[in-house]
Structure formats: structure tokens, C-alpha cells
Amino acid sequence: MKMDHETGEAIKEAVFAQLHCALPGTVVSFDPERQTAVIQPAVKIGTMMYPVLRDVPVFMPVPFEVTPGDACIVIFADIDIDAWIESGEAEEPKSARKHALSDGFAFVGFKKGGEDS
């Protein structure tokens, strides 16, 4: 059975609406002990804002003070990262999630809060 272009485009849009790969964001708060942050994605679609992301592991290759308002980019894992976050070892994913908003990593250091580009 051959699919028409319109149906193919509708399927593609439905898949992409649920696929999260990377978003810019802003640090709301940072836990230096756990090296995790609360991140507000800095993207709106119409009037819809993405939900705040909690317990996002933060990558810091050099000592860097993370403060509210800092810019970041959030990369979303291909799979559920909960088991790996808990153990730090190779683990079976706890769920079948793929590219979910709850499986993000924050990369900071692009721009400090309040600075001009």
C-alpha cells in the first residue's frame, strides 16, 4: 500500500512533536552538591511554554559557578536515563521512553545570566 504525501507529512509531524533532541534553556536553580539543575526551556510555541525540567544533570568540564539566569542547552537522551543516573553503571532502562523531556542533560557556560550576547 502506497502512502500519499499528505499522510506521510502528517505522520512525520506527529512523530517530531514528541521527539526532543536539544533545546536552549535558562537555569532556574542549581544544586552544586548533586550537580543538577532546574531548567526552564527558552522556547515558546505560540503561547505554550515547555514545562520546567527538574533534576537535570549539568556538564561542567571546568570549574564554573552555575547561577540562576545562566544560559544553557539541554540535550535529550535517546533512552530513559533514570537507572544510569542512580547507579552510574550500564543499566537496563527503567522504561521505554525515547527523547523525553525528563531525560535531559544541561550544558552551561555559553552565557552568564544578565550578560549581553
PyMOL commands that set and color helices and strands:
alter all, ss='L'
color gray80, all
select helices_A, chain A and resi 5-17+82-87
alter helices_A, ss='H'
color red, helices_A
select strands_A, chain A and resi 22-31+36-41+44-45+48-49+53-59+71-76+104-108
alter strands_A, ss='S'
color yellow, strands_A
deselect
rebuild
show_as cartoon
